[in-house]
């Protein structure tokens, strides 16, 4: 898997990157077209709800125009 695929996976499916995470809930998403920056906030839901707390995560990344996939990231 190349680095673009890993970064895209991390943004789209954090539960596959962080093993103790069951899923994520998107709270907000904002794109800055002129700057080619995308911001999102999400809540990470743990698998072990009785032991771990929910986490809030802010993610900011640059969008790569040369990729064919809409969600592919740098």
CHARMM internal coordinates of N, CA and C (Angstrom, degrees):
IC EDIT
DIST 1 N 1 CA 1.4441
DIST 1 CA 1 C 1.5234
ANGL 1 N 1 CA 1 C 107.74
DIST 1 C 2 N 1.3286
ANGL 1 CA 1 C 2 N 116.96
DIHE 1 N 1 CA 1 C 2 N 131.62
DIST 2 N 2 CA 1.4613
ANGL 1 C 2 N 2 CA 120.10
DIHE 1 CA 1 C 2 N 2 CA -179.26
DIST 2 CA 2 C 1.5355
ANGL 2 N 2 CA 2 C 110.65
DIHE 1 C 2 N 2 CA 2 C -82.34
DIST 2 C 3 N 1.3194
ANGL 2 CA 2 C 3 N 116.37
DIHE 2 N 2 CA 2 C 3 N 170.55
DIST 3 N 3 CA 1.4657
ANGL 2 C 3 N 3 CA 120.38
DIHE 2 CA 2 C 3 N 3 CA -175.55
DIST 3 CA 3 C 1.5206
ANGL 3 N 3 CA 3 C 112.15
DIHE 2 C 3 N 3 CA 3 C -65.41
DIST 3 C 4 N 1.3372
ANGL 3 CA 3 C 4 N 118.39
DIHE 3 N 3 CA 3 C 4 N -32.97
DIST 4 N 4 CA 1.4663
ANGL 3 C 4 N 4 CA 120.45
DIHE 3 CA 3 C 4 N 4 CA 177.36
DIST 4 CA 4 C 1.5173
ANGL 4 N 4 CA 4 C 110.80
DIHE 3 C 4 N 4 CA 4 C -63.69
DIST 4 C 5 N 1.3017
ANGL 4 CA 4 C 5 N 117.05
DIHE 4 N 4 CA 4 C 5 N -41.77
DIST 5 N 5 CA 1.4627
ANGL 4 C 5 N 5 CA 121.30
DIHE 4 CA 4 C 5 N 5 CA 180.00
DIST 5 CA 5 C 1.5169
ANGL 5 N 5 CA 5 C 111.41
DIHE 4 C 5 N 5 CA 5 C -65.68
DIST 5 C 6 N 1.3094
ANGL 5 CA 5 C 6 N 116.56
DIHE 5 N 5 CA 5 C 6 N -39.98
DIST 6 N 6 CA 1.4649
ANGL 5 C 6 N 6 CA 120.81
DIHE 5 CA 5 C 6 N 6 CA 179.56
DIST 6 CA 6 C 1.5273
ANGL 6 N 6 CA 6 C 110.29
DIHE 5 C 6 N 6 CA 6 C -64.96
DIST 6 C 7 N 1.3181
ANGL 6 CA 6 C 7 N 117.33
DIHE 6 N 6 CA 6 C 7 N -45.26
DIST 7 N 7 CA 1.4627
ANGL 6 C 7 N 7 CA 120.39
DIHE 6 CA 6 C 7 N 7 CA 179.35
DIST 7 CA 7 C 1.5242
ANGL 7 N 7 CA 7 C 111.20
DIHE 6 C 7 N 7 CA 7 C -64.29
DIST 7 C 8 N 1.3113
ANGL 7 CA 7 C 8 N 116.57
DIHE 7 N 7 CA 7 C 8 N -40.91
DIST 8 N 8 CA 1.4565
ANGL 7 C 8 N 8 CA 119.94
DIHE 7 CA 7 C 8 N 8 CA 177.84
DIST 8 CA 8 C 1.5231
ANGL 8 N 8 CA 8 C 110.64
DIHE 7 C 8 N 8 CA 8 C -63.34
DIST 8 C 9 N 1.3054
ANGL 8 CA 8 C 9 N 117.00
DIHE 8 N 8 CA 8 C 9 N -42.88
DIST 9 N 9 CA 1.4608
ANGL 8 C 9 N 9 CA 121.99
DIHE 8 CA 8 C 9 N 9 CA 177.76
DIST 9 CA 9 C 1.5292
ANGL 9 N 9 CA 9 C 110.42
DIHE 8 C 9 N 9 CA 9 C -61.66
DIST 9 C 10 N 1.3149
ANGL 9 CA 9 C 10 N 117.29
DIHE 9 N 9 CA 9 C 10 N -41.99
DIST 10 N 10 CA 1.4534
ANGL 9 C 10 N 10 CA 121.83
DIHE 9 CA 9 C 10 N 10 CA -179.85
DIST 10 CA 10 C 1.5295
ANGL 10 N 10 CA 10 C 111.12
DIHE 9 C 10 N 10 CA 10 C -61.30
DIST 10 C 11 N 1.3264
ANGL 10 CA 10 C 11 N 116.61
DIHE 10 N 10 CA 10 C 11 N -38.57
DIST 11 N 11 CA 1.4629
ANGL 10 C 11 N 11 CA 120.67
DIHE 10 CA 10 C 11 N 11 CA 179.70
DIST 11 CA 11 C 1.5221
ANGL 11 N 11 CA 11 C 111.09
DIHE 10 C 11 N 11 CA 11 C -74.78
DIST 11 C 12 N 1.3297
ANGL 11 CA 11 C 12 N 117.43
DIHE 11 N 11 CA 11 C 12 N -43.45
DIST 12 N 12 CA 1.4620
ANGL 11 C 12 N 12 CA 121.61
DIHE 11 CA 11 C 12 N 12 CA -173.51
DIST 12 CA 12 C 1.5289
ANGL 12 N 12 CA 12 C 114.03
DIHE 11 C 12 N 12 CA 12 C -83.16
DIST 12 C 13 N 1.3306
ANGL 12 CA 12 C 13 N 117.29
DIHE 12 N 12 CA 12 C 13 N -35.74
DIST 13 N 13 CA 1.4691
ANGL 12 C 13 N 13 CA 121.15
DIHE 12 CA 12 C 13 N 13 CA -174.23
DIST 13 CA 13 C 1.5320
ANGL 13 N 13 CA 13 C 111.31
DIHE 12 C 13 N 13 CA 13 C -137.59
DIST 13 C 14 N 1.3210
ANGL 13 CA 13 C 14 N 117.77
DIHE 13 N 13 CA 13 C 14 N 72.70
DIST 14 N 14 CA 1.4697
ANGL 13 C 14 N 14 CA 119.92
DIHE 13 CA 13 C 14 N 14 CA -177.24
DIST 14 CA 14 C 1.5235
ANGL 14 N 14 CA 14 C 113.11
DIHE 13 C 14 N 14 CA 14 C -61.13
DIST 14 C 15 N 1.3173
ANGL 14 CA 14 C 15 N 117.56
DIHE 14 N 14 CA 14 C 15 N -25.29
DIST 15 N 15 CA 1.4675
ANGL 14 C 15 N 15 CA 120.19
DIHE 14 CA 14 C 15 N 15 CA 179.53
DIST 15 CA 15 C 1.5232
ANGL 15 N 15 CA 15 C 112.12
DIHE 14 C 15 N 15 CA 15 C -64.51
DIST 15 C 16 N 1.3259
ANGL 15 CA 15 C 16 N 118.20
DIHE 15 N 15 CA 15 C 16 N -20.48
DIST 16 N 16 CA 1.4655
ANGL 15 C 16 N 16 CA 120.87
DIHE 15 CA 15 C 16 N 16 CA 176.88
DIST 16 CA 16 C 1.5191
ANGL 16 N 16 CA 16 C 111.79
DIHE 15 C 16 N 16 CA 16 C -85.95
DIST 16 C 17 N 1.3191
ANGL 16 CA 16 C 17 N 116.96
DIHE 16 N 16 CA 16 C 17 N -16.04
DIST 17 N 17 CA 1.4651
ANGL 16 C 17 N 17 CA 121.73
DIHE 16 CA 16 C 17 N 17 CA 179.51
DIST 17 CA 17 C 1.5226
ANGL 17 N 17 CA 17 C 110.55
DIHE 16 C 17 N 17 CA 17 C -97.45
DIST 17 C 18 N 1.3287
ANGL 17 CA 17 C 18 N 116.43
DIHE 17 N 17 CA 17 C 18 N -45.56
DIST 18 N 18 CA 1.4621
ANGL 17 C 18 N 18 CA 122.16
DIHE 17 CA 17 C 18 N 18 CA 178.44
DIST 18 CA 18 C 1.5281
ANGL 18 N 18 CA 18 C 107.86
DIHE 17 C 18 N 18 CA 18 C -97.65
DIST 18 C 19 N 1.2988
ANGL 18 CA 18 C 19 N 119.18
DIHE 18 N 18 CA 18 C 19 N 102.40
DIST 19 N 19 CA 1.4792
ANGL 18 C 19 N 19 CA 120.72
DIHE 18 CA 18 C 19 N 19 CA -175.81
DIST 19 CA 19 C 1.5256
ANGL 19 N 19 CA 19 C 115.26
DIHE 18 C 19 N 19 CA 19 C -55.34
DIST 19 C 20 N 1.3442
ANGL 19 CA 19 C 20 N 120.92
DIHE 19 N 19 CA 19 C 20 N -36.38
DIST 20 N 20 CA 1.4649
ANGL 19 C 20 N 20 CA 117.74
DIHE 19 CA 19 C 20 N 20 CA -178.72
DIST 20 CA 20 C 1.5375
ANGL 20 N 20 CA 20 C 114.46
DIHE 19 C 20 N 20 CA 20 C -78.79
DIST 20 C 21 N 1.3364
ANGL 20 CA 20 C 21 N 117.25
DIHE 20 N 20 CA 20 C 21 N 1.28
DIST 21 N 21 CA 1.4619
ANGL 20 C 21 N 21 CA 120.83
DIHE 20 CA 20 C 21 N 21 CA -179.32
DIST 21 CA 21 C 1.5251
ANGL 21 N 21 CA 21 C 110.01
DIHE 20 C 21 N 21 CA 21 C -93.49
DIST 21 C 22 N 1.3173
ANGL 21 CA 21 C 22 N 115.05
DIHE 21 N 21 CA 21 C 22 N 127.41
DIST 22 N 22 CA 1.4642
ANGL 21 C 22 N 22 CA 120.94
DIHE 21 CA 21 C 22 N 22 CA 178.57
DIST 22 CA 22 C 1.5237
ANGL 22 N 22 CA 22 C 111.61
DIHE 21 C 22 N 22 CA 22 C -80.06
DIST 22 C 23 N 1.3449
ANGL 22 CA 22 C 23 N 115.89
DIHE 22 N 22 CA 22 C 23 N -44.38
DIST 23 N 23 CA 1.4621
ANGL 22 C 23 N 23 CA 120.84
DIHE 22 CA 22 C 23 N 23 CA -178.73
DIST 23 CA 23 C 1.5160
ANGL 23 N 23 CA 23 C 109.30
DIHE 22 C 23 N 23 CA 23 C -165.14
DIST 23 C 24 N 1.3135
ANGL 23 CA 23 C 24 N 115.46
DIHE 23 N 23 CA 23 C 24 N 174.64
DIST 24 N 24 CA 1.4583
ANGL 23 C 24 N 24 CA 120.58
DIHE 23 CA 23 C 24 N 24 CA 174.50
DIST 24 CA 24 C 1.5198
ANGL 24 N 24 CA 24 C 109.37
DIHE 23 C 24 N 24 CA 24 C -128.97
DIST 24 C 25 N 1.3190
ANGL 24 CA 24 C 25 N 114.78
DIHE 24 N 24 CA 24 C 25 N 151.09
DIST 25 N 25 CA 1.4561
ANGL 24 C 25 N 25 CA 121.69
DIHE 24 CA 24 C 25 N 25 CA 176.44
DIST 25 CA 25 C 1.5206
ANGL 25 N 25 CA 25 C 107.71
DIHE 24 C 25 N 25 CA 25 C -117.83
DIST 25 C 26 N 1.3069
ANGL 25 CA 25 C 26 N 116.27
DIHE 25 N 25 CA 25 C 26 N 122.85
DIST 26 N 26 CA 1.4560
ANGL 25 C 26 N 26 CA 121.29
DIHE 25 CA 25 C 26 N 26 CA 179.31
DIST 26 CA 26 C 1.5248
ANGL 26 N 26 CA 26 C 109.00
DIHE 25 C 26 N 26 CA 26 C -74.56
DIST 26 C 27 N 1.3188
ANGL 26 CA 26 C 27 N 116.34
DIHE 26 N 26 CA 26 C 27 N 122.48
DIST 27 N 27 CA 1.4603
ANGL 26 C 27 N 27 CA 121.57
DIHE 26 CA 26 C 27 N 27 CA -179.20
DIST 27 CA 27 C 1.5237
ANGL 27 N 27 CA 27 C 111.80
DIHE 26 C 27 N 27 CA 27 C -96.16
DIST 27 C 28 N 1.3234
ANGL 27 CA 27 C 28 N 116.42
DIHE 27 N 27 CA 27 C 28 N -40.07
DIST 28 N 28 CA 1.4669
ANGL 27 C 28 N 28 CA 121.00
DIHE 27 CA 27 C 28 N 28 CA 177.46
DIST 28 CA 28 C 1.5262
ANGL 28 N 28 CA 28 C 109.44
DIHE 27 C 28 N 28 CA 28 C -157.33
DIST 28 C 29 N 1.3123
ANGL 28 CA 28 C 29 N 113.80
DIHE 28 N 28 CA 28 C 29 N 156.59
DIST 29 N 29 CA 1.4695
ANGL 28 C 29 N 29 CA 120.03
DIHE 28 CA 28 C 29 N 29 CA -179.93
DIST 29 CA 29 C 1.5151
ANGL 29 N 29 CA 29 C 107.83
DIHE 28 C 29 N 29 CA 29 C -147.46
DIST 29 C 30 N 1.3268
ANGL 29 CA 29 C 30 N 115.95
DIHE 29 N 29 CA 29 C 30 N 136.06
DIST 30 N 30 CA 1.4541
ANGL 29 C 30 N 30 CA 120.67
DIHE 29 CA 29 C 30 N 30 CA -177.58
DIST 30 CA 30 C 1.5196
ANGL 30 N 30 CA 30 C 108.65
DIHE 29 C 30 N 30 CA 30 C -144.44
DIST 30 C 31 N 1.3217
ANGL 30 CA 30 C 31 N 116.40
DIHE 30 N 30 CA 30 C 31 N 133.68
DIST 31 N 31 CA 1.4623
ANGL 30 C 31 N 31 CA 121.28
DIHE 30 CA 30 C 31 N 31 CA 177.09
DIST 31 CA 31 C 1.5160
ANGL 31 N 31 CA 31 C 109.33
DIHE 30 C 31 N 31 CA 31 C -115.33
DIST 31 C 32 N 1.3071
ANGL 31 CA 31 C 32 N 115.63
DIHE 31 N 31 CA 31 C 32 N 139.33
DIST 32 N 32 CA 1.4541
ANGL 31 C 32 N 32 CA 122.94
DIHE 31 CA 31 C 32 N 32 CA 176.11
DIST 32 CA 32 C 1.5254
ANGL 32 N 32 CA 32 C 106.21
DIHE 31 C 32 N 32 CA 32 C -112.23
DIST 32 C 33 N 1.3194
ANGL 32 CA 32 C 33 N 116.93
DIHE 32 N 32 CA 32 C 33 N 92.24
DIST 33 N 33 CA 1.4697
ANGL 32 C 33 N 33 CA 121.82
DIHE 32 CA 32 C 33 N 33 CA -173.45
DIST 33 CA 33 C 1.5243
ANGL 33 N 33 CA 33 C 112.97
DIHE 32 C 33 N 33 CA 33 C -59.23
DIST 33 C 34 N 1.3233
ANGL 33 CA 33 C 34 N 117.59
DIHE 33 N 33 CA 33 C 34 N -42.60
DIST 34 N 34 CA 1.4620
ANGL 33 C 34 N 34 CA 120.19
DIHE 33 CA 33 C 34 N 34 CA -178.22
DIST 34 CA 34 C 1.5200
ANGL 34 N 34 CA 34 C 112.24
DIHE 33 C 34 N 34 CA 34 C -64.15
DIST 34 C 35 N 1.3178
ANGL 34 CA 34 C 35 N 116.33
DIHE 34 N 34 CA 34 C 35 N -33.56
DIST 35 N 35 CA 1.4602
ANGL 34 C 35 N 35 CA 120.89
DIHE 34 CA 34 C 35 N 35 CA -178.38
DIST 35 CA 35 C 1.5320
ANGL 35 N 35 CA 35 C 112.41
DIHE 34 C 35 N 35 CA 35 C -96.88
DIST 35 C 36 N 1.3324
ANGL 35 CA 35 C 36 N 116.96
DIHE 35 N 35 CA 35 C 36 N -8.69
DIST 36 N 36 CA 1.4627
ANGL 35 C 36 N 36 CA 122.44
DIHE 35 CA 35 C 36 N 36 CA -177.59
DIST 36 CA 36 C 1.5240
ANGL 36 N 36 CA 36 C 111.40
DIHE 35 C 36 N 36 CA 36 C 58.16
DIST 36 C 37 N 1.3178
ANGL 36 CA 36 C 37 N 114.96
DIHE 36 N 36 CA 36 C 37 N 40.73
DIST 37 N 37 CA 1.4608
ANGL 36 C 37 N 37 CA 121.61
DIHE 36 CA 36 C 37 N 37 CA 179.41
DIST 37 CA 37 C 1.5217
ANGL 37 N 37 CA 37 C 108.39
DIHE 36 C 37 N 37 CA 37 C -117.12
DIST 37 C 38 N 1.3050
ANGL 37 CA 37 C 38 N 115.56
DIHE 37 N 37 CA 37 C 38 N 141.88
DIST 38 N 38 CA 1.4673
ANGL 37 C 38 N 38 CA 121.59
DIHE 37 CA 37 C 38 N 38 CA 176.91
DIST 38 CA 38 C 1.5260
ANGL 38 N 38 CA 38 C 108.16
DIHE 37 C 38 N 38 CA 38 C -124.25
DIST 38 C 39 N 1.3211
ANGL 38 CA 38 C 39 N 116.11
DIHE 38 N 38 CA 38 C 39 N 132.65
DIST 39 N 39 CA 1.4575
ANGL 38 C 39 N 39 CA 122.27
DIHE 38 CA 38 C 39 N 39 CA 177.17
DIST 39 CA 39 C 1.5192
ANGL 39 N 39 CA 39 C 108.65
DIHE 38 C 39 N 39 CA 39 C -118.76
DIST 39 C 40 N 1.3036
ANGL 39 CA 39 C 40 N 115.93
DIHE 39 N 39 CA 39 C 40 N 139.26
DIST 40 N 40 CA 1.4537
ANGL 39 C 40 N 40 CA 119.34
DIHE 39 CA 39 C 40 N 40 CA 172.18
DIST 40 CA 40 C 1.5102
ANGL 40 N 40 CA 40 C 109.55
DIHE 39 C 40 N 40 CA 40 C -144.50
DIST 40 C 41 N 1.3223
ANGL 40 CA 40 C 41 N 114.47
DIHE 40 N 40 CA 40 C 41 N 149.93
DIST 41 N 41 CA 1.4609
ANGL 40 C 41 N 41 CA 122.06
DIHE 40 CA 40 C 41 N 41 CA 174.40
DIST 41 CA 41 C 1.5100
ANGL 41 N 41 CA 41 C 106.69
DIHE 40 C 41 N 41 CA 41 C -118.32
DIST 41 C 42 N 1.3127
ANGL 41 CA 41 C 42 N 114.80
DIHE 41 N 41 CA 41 C 42 N 138.50
DIST 42 N 42 CA 1.4598
ANGL 41 C 42 N 42 CA 118.22
DIHE 41 CA 41 C 42 N 42 CA -179.57
DIST 42 CA 42 C 1.5158
ANGL 42 N 42 CA 42 C 110.48
DIHE 41 C 42 N 42 CA 42 C -145.92
DIST 42 C 43 N 1.3076
ANGL 42 CA 42 C 43 N 114.35
DIHE 42 N 42 CA 42 C 43 N 157.80
DIST 43 N 43 CA 1.4481
ANGL 42 C 43 N 43 CA 121.74
DIHE 42 CA 42 C 43 N 43 CA 175.86
DIST 43 CA 43 C 1.5213
ANGL 43 N 43 CA 43 C 106.94
DIHE 42 C 43 N 43 CA 43 C -105.63
DIST 43 C 44 N 1.3298
ANGL 43 CA 43 C 44 N 116.25
DIHE 43 N 43 CA 43 C 44 N 128.17
DIST 44 N 44 CA 1.4594
ANGL 43 C 44 N 44 CA 121.47
DIHE 43 CA 43 C 44 N 44 CA 177.93
DIST 44 CA 44 C 1.5245
ANGL 44 N 44 CA 44 C 108.37
DIHE 43 C 44 N 44 CA 44 C -97.30
DIST 44 C 45 N 1.3247
ANGL 44 CA 44 C 45 N 115.77
DIHE 44 N 44 CA 44 C 45 N 122.18
DIST 45 N 45 CA 1.4564
ANGL 44 C 45 N 45 CA 122.35
DIHE 44 CA 44 C 45 N 45 CA -177.15
DIST 45 CA 45 C 1.5293
ANGL 45 N 45 CA 45 C 108.47
DIHE 44 C 45 N 45 CA 45 C -97.60
DIST 45 C 46 N 1.3287
ANGL 45 CA 45 C 46 N 118.52
DIHE 45 N 45 CA 45 C 46 N 121.24
DIST 46 N 46 CA 1.4655
ANGL 45 C 46 N 46 CA 120.68
DIHE 45 CA 45 C 46 N 46 CA -177.76
DIST 46 CA 46 C 1.5286
ANGL 46 N 46 CA 46 C 112.46
DIHE 45 C 46 N 46 CA 46 C -76.26
DIST 46 C 47 N 1.3108
ANGL 46 CA 46 C 47 N 115.40
DIHE 46 N 46 CA 46 C 47 N 154.91
DIST 47 N 47 CA 1.4658
ANGL 46 C 47 N 47 CA 120.76
DIHE 46 CA 46 C 47 N 47 CA 174.19
DIST 47 CA 47 C 1.5261
ANGL 47 N 47 CA 47 C 110.43
DIHE 46 C 47 N 47 CA 47 C -72.32
DIST 47 C 48 N 1.3237
ANGL 47 CA 47 C 48 N 116.33
DIHE 47 N 47 CA 47 C 48 N -39.53
DIST 48 N 48 CA 1.4666
ANGL 47 C 48 N 48 CA 121.48
DIHE 47 CA 47 C 48 N 48 CA -178.10
DIST 48 CA 48 C 1.5249
ANGL 48 N 48 CA 48 C 108.78
DIHE 47 C 48 N 48 CA 48 C -95.42
DIST 48 C 49 N 1.2916
ANGL 48 CA 48 C 49 N 116.10
DIHE 48 N 48 CA 48 C 49 N 78.25
DIST 49 N 49 CA 1.4689
ANGL 48 C 49 N 49 CA 121.25
DIHE 48 CA 48 C 49 N 49 CA -174.65
DIST 49 CA 49 C 1.5292
ANGL 49 N 49 CA 49 C 113.12
DIHE 48 C 49 N 49 CA 49 C -62.61
DIST 49 C 50 N 1.3131
ANGL 49 CA 49 C 50 N 117.24
DIHE 49 N 49 CA 49 C 50 N -28.06
DIST 50 N 50 CA 1.4660
ANGL 49 C 50 N 50 CA 119.82
DIHE 49 CA 49 C 50 N 50 CA 179.94
DIST 50 CA 50 C 1.5364
ANGL 50 N 50 CA 50 C 112.51
DIHE 49 C 50 N 50 CA 50 C -80.49
DIST 50 C 51 N 1.3295
ANGL 50 CA 50 C 51 N 118.66
DIHE 50 N 50 CA 50 C 51 N -12.21
DIST 51 N 51 CA 1.4679
ANGL 50 C 51 N 51 CA 121.73
DIHE 50 CA 50 C 51 N 51 CA -178.79
DIST 51 CA 51 C 1.5204
ANGL 51 N 51 CA 51 C 113.76
DIHE 50 C 51 N 51 CA 51 C -115.30
DIST 51 C 52 N 1.3184
ANGL 51 CA 51 C 52 N 116.69
DIHE 51 N 51 CA 51 C 52 N -33.22
DIST 52 N 52 CA 1.4669
ANGL 51 C 52 N 52 CA 120.77
DIHE 51 CA 51 C 52 N 52 CA -174.06
DIST 52 CA 52 C 1.5222
ANGL 52 N 52 CA 52 C 110.99
DIHE 51 C 52 N 52 CA 52 C -113.11
DIST 52 C 53 N 1.3143
ANGL 52 CA 52 C 53 N 115.05
DIHE 52 N 52 CA 52 C 53 N 151.64
DIST 53 N 53 CA 1.4592
ANGL 52 C 53 N 53 CA 121.59
DIHE 52 CA 52 C 53 N 53 CA 178.31
DIST 53 CA 53 C 1.5260
ANGL 53 N 53 CA 53 C 110.17
DIHE 52 C 53 N 53 CA 53 C -92.33
DIST 53 C 54 N 1.3129
ANGL 53 CA 53 C 54 N 115.38
DIHE 53 N 53 CA 53 C 54 N 156.67
DIST 54 N 54 CA 1.4584
ANGL 53 C 54 N 54 CA 120.37
DIHE 53 CA 53 C 54 N 54 CA 170.54
DIST 54 CA 54 C 1.5195
ANGL 54 N 54 CA 54 C 108.16
DIHE 53 C 54 N 54 CA 54 C -69.03
DIST 54 C 55 N 1.3117
ANGL 54 CA 54 C 55 N 116.00
DIHE 54 N 54 CA 54 C 55 N 147.09
DIST 55 N 55 CA 1.4576
ANGL 54 C 55 N 55 CA 121.14
DIHE 54 CA 54 C 55 N 55 CA -179.91
DIST 55 CA 55 C 1.5196
ANGL 55 N 55 CA 55 C 109.61
DIHE 54 C 55 N 55 CA 55 C -118.17
DIST 55 C 56 N 1.3230
ANGL 55 CA 55 C 56 N 115.85
DIHE 55 N 55 CA 55 C 56 N 146.10
DIST 56 N 56 CA 1.4546
ANGL 55 C 56 N 56 CA 121.21
DIHE 55 CA 55 C 56 N 56 CA 171.08
DIST 56 CA 56 C 1.5165
ANGL 56 N 56 CA 56 C 107.13
DIHE 55 C 56 N 56 CA 56 C -104.53
DIST 56 C 57 N 1.3128
ANGL 56 CA 56 C 57 N 115.69
DIHE 56 N 56 CA 56 C 57 N 136.03
DIST 57 N 57 CA 1.4609
ANGL 56 C 57 N 57 CA 119.89
DIHE 56 CA 56 C 57 N 57 CA -176.05
DIST 57 CA 57 C 1.5196
ANGL 57 N 57 CA 57 C 109.31
DIHE 56 C 57 N 57 CA 57 C -134.25
DIST 57 C 58 N 1.3265
ANGL 57 CA 57 C 58 N 116.21
DIHE 57 N 57 CA 57 C 58 N 132.85
DIST 58 N 58 CA 1.4561
ANGL 57 C 58 N 58 CA 122.67
DIHE 57 CA 57 C 58 N 58 CA 172.79
DIST 58 CA 58 C 1.5174
ANGL 58 N 58 CA 58 C 107.90
DIHE 57 C 58 N 58 CA 58 C -105.42
DIST 58 C 59 N 1.3253
ANGL 58 CA 58 C 59 N 116.26
DIHE 58 N 58 CA 58 C 59 N 129.53
DIST 59 N 59 CA 1.4597
ANGL 58 C 59 N 59 CA 121.63
DIHE 58 CA 58 C 59 N 59 CA -177.86
DIST 59 CA 59 C 1.5283
ANGL 59 N 59 CA 59 C 108.25
DIHE 58 C 59 N 59 CA 59 C -122.71
DIST 59 C 60 N 1.3249
ANGL 59 CA 59 C 60 N 115.97
DIHE 59 N 59 CA 59 C 60 N 130.47
DIST 60 N 60 CA 1.4606
ANGL 59 C 60 N 60 CA 122.17
DIHE 59 CA 59 C 60 N 60 CA 175.97
DIST 60 CA 60 C 1.5242
ANGL 60 N 60 CA 60 C 107.72
DIHE 59 C 60 N 60 CA 60 C -130.15
DIST 60 C 61 N 1.3181
ANGL 60 CA 60 C 61 N 115.81
DIHE 60 N 60 CA 60 C 61 N 132.60
DIST 61 N 61 CA 1.4596
ANGL 60 C 61 N 61 CA 118.63
DIHE 60 CA 60 C 61 N 61 CA 178.99
DIST 61 CA 61 C 1.5215
ANGL 61 N 61 CA 61 C 111.00
DIHE 60 C 61 N 61 CA 61 C -152.34
DIST 61 C 62 N 1.3193
ANGL 61 CA 61 C 62 N 115.82
DIHE 61 N 61 CA 61 C 62 N 162.58
DIST 62 N 62 CA 1.4547
ANGL 61 C 62 N 62 CA 122.93
DIHE 61 CA 61 C 62 N 62 CA 178.05
DIST 62 CA 62 C 1.5241
ANGL 62 N 62 CA 62 C 109.14
DIHE 61 C 62 N 62 CA 62 C -89.22
DIST 62 C 63 N 1.3170
ANGL 62 CA 62 C 63 N 116.39
DIHE 62 N 62 CA 62 C 63 N 139.44
DIST 63 N 63 CA 1.4553
ANGL 62 C 63 N 63 CA 121.70
DIHE 62 CA 62 C 63 N 63 CA 178.33
DIST 63 CA 63 C 1.5262
ANGL 63 N 63 CA 63 C 108.37
DIHE 62 C 63 N 63 CA 63 C -93.28
DIST 63 C 64 N 1.3132
ANGL 63 CA 63 C 64 N 116.97
DIHE 63 N 63 CA 63 C 64 N 135.25
DIST 64 N 64 CA 1.4548
ANGL 63 C 64 N 64 CA 122.98
DIHE 63 CA 63 C 64 N 64 CA -179.02
DIST 64 CA 64 C 1.5235
ANGL 64 N 64 CA 64 C 109.34
DIHE 63 C 64 N 64 CA 64 C -97.53
DIST 64 C 65 N 1.3373
ANGL 64 CA 64 C 65 N 117.83
DIHE 64 N 64 CA 64 C 65 N 112.50
DIST 65 N 65 CA 1.4653
ANGL 64 C 65 N 65 CA 122.11
DIHE 64 CA 64 C 65 N 65 CA -178.91
DIST 65 CA 65 C 1.5216
ANGL 65 N 65 CA 65 C 113.77
DIHE 64 C 65 N 65 CA 65 C -69.23
DIST 65 C 66 N 1.3003
ANGL 65 CA 65 C 66 N 118.23
DIHE 65 N 65 CA 65 C 66 N -20.19
DIST 66 N 66 CA 1.4562
ANGL 65 C 66 N 66 CA 120.33
DIHE 65 CA 65 C 66 N 66 CA -175.26
DIST 66 CA 66 C 1.5267
ANGL 66 N 66 CA 66 C 112.90
DIHE 65 C 66 N 66 CA 66 C -81.06
DIST 66 C 67 N 1.3129
ANGL 66 CA 66 C 67 N 117.95
DIHE 66 N 66 CA 66 C 67 N -10.25
DIST 67 N 67 CA 1.4636
ANGL 66 C 67 N 67 CA 121.56
DIHE 66 CA 66 C 67 N 67 CA -179.51
DIST 67 CA 67 C 1.5237
ANGL 67 N 67 CA 67 C 109.98
DIHE 66 C 67 N 67 CA 67 C -82.53
DIST 67 C 68 N 1.2993
ANGL 67 CA 67 C 68 N 116.14
DIHE 67 N 67 CA 67 C 68 N 149.50
DIST 68 N 68 CA 1.4565
ANGL 67 C 68 N 68 CA 120.05
DIHE 67 CA 67 C 68 N 68 CA -179.70
DIST 68 CA 68 C 1.5156
ANGL 68 N 68 CA 68 C 111.92
DIHE 67 C 68 N 68 CA 68 C -82.06
DIST 68 C 69 N 1.3039
ANGL 68 CA 68 C 69 N 117.91
DIHE 68 N 68 CA 68 C 69 N -26.11
DIST 69 N 69 CA 1.4525
ANGL 68 C 69 N 69 CA 121.46
DIHE 68 CA 68 C 69 N 69 CA -179.74
DIST 69 CA 69 C 1.5184
ANGL 69 N 69 CA 69 C 110.06
DIHE 68 C 69 N 69 CA 69 C -80.32
DIST 69 C 70 N 1.3179
ANGL 69 CA 69 C 70 N 116.80
DIHE 69 N 69 CA 69 C 70 N 136.07
DIST 70 N 70 CA 1.4715
ANGL 69 C 70 N 70 CA 121.54
DIHE 69 CA 69 C 70 N 70 CA -178.98
DIST 70 CA 70 C 1.5263
ANGL 70 N 70 CA 70 C 111.24
DIHE 69 C 70 N 70 CA 70 C -61.51
DIST 70 C 71 N 1.3116
ANGL 70 CA 70 C 71 N 118.37
DIHE 70 N 70 CA 70 C 71 N -34.81
DIST 71 N 71 CA 1.4654
ANGL 70 C 71 N 71 CA 121.69
DIHE 70 CA 70 C 71 N 71 CA -174.30
DIST 71 CA 71 C 1.5202
ANGL 71 N 71 CA 71 C 113.59
DIHE 70 C 71 N 71 CA 71 C -101.10
DIST 71 C 72 N 1.2946
ANGL 71 CA 71 C 72 N 117.62
DIHE 71 N 71 CA 71 C 72 N 9.85
DIST 72 N 72 CA 1.4613
ANGL 71 C 72 N 72 CA 120.77
DIHE 71 CA 71 C 72 N 72 CA -179.90
DIST 72 CA 72 C 1.5175
ANGL 72 N 72 CA 72 C 108.60
DIHE 71 C 72 N 72 CA 72 C -69.74
DIST 72 C 73 N 1.3136
ANGL 72 CA 72 C 73 N 118.29
DIHE 72 N 72 CA 72 C 73 N 137.20
DIST 73 N 73 CA 1.4687
ANGL 72 C 73 N 73 CA 121.48
DIHE 72 CA 72 C 73 N 73 CA -175.84
DIST 73 CA 73 C 1.5216
ANGL 73 N 73 CA 73 C 111.40
DIHE 72 C 73 N 73 CA 73 C -123.53
DIST 73 C 74 N 1.3260
ANGL 73 CA 73 C 74 N 115.09
DIHE 73 N 73 CA 73 C 74 N 160.67
DIST 74 N 74 CA 1.4726
ANGL 73 C 74 N 74 CA 121.32
DIHE 73 CA 73 C 74 N 74 CA 174.16
DIST 74 CA 74 C 1.4943
ANGL 74 N 74 CA 74 C 110.32
DIHE 73 C 74 N 74 CA 74 C -83.15
END
COOR INIT
IC SEED 1 N 1 CA 1 C
IC BUILD
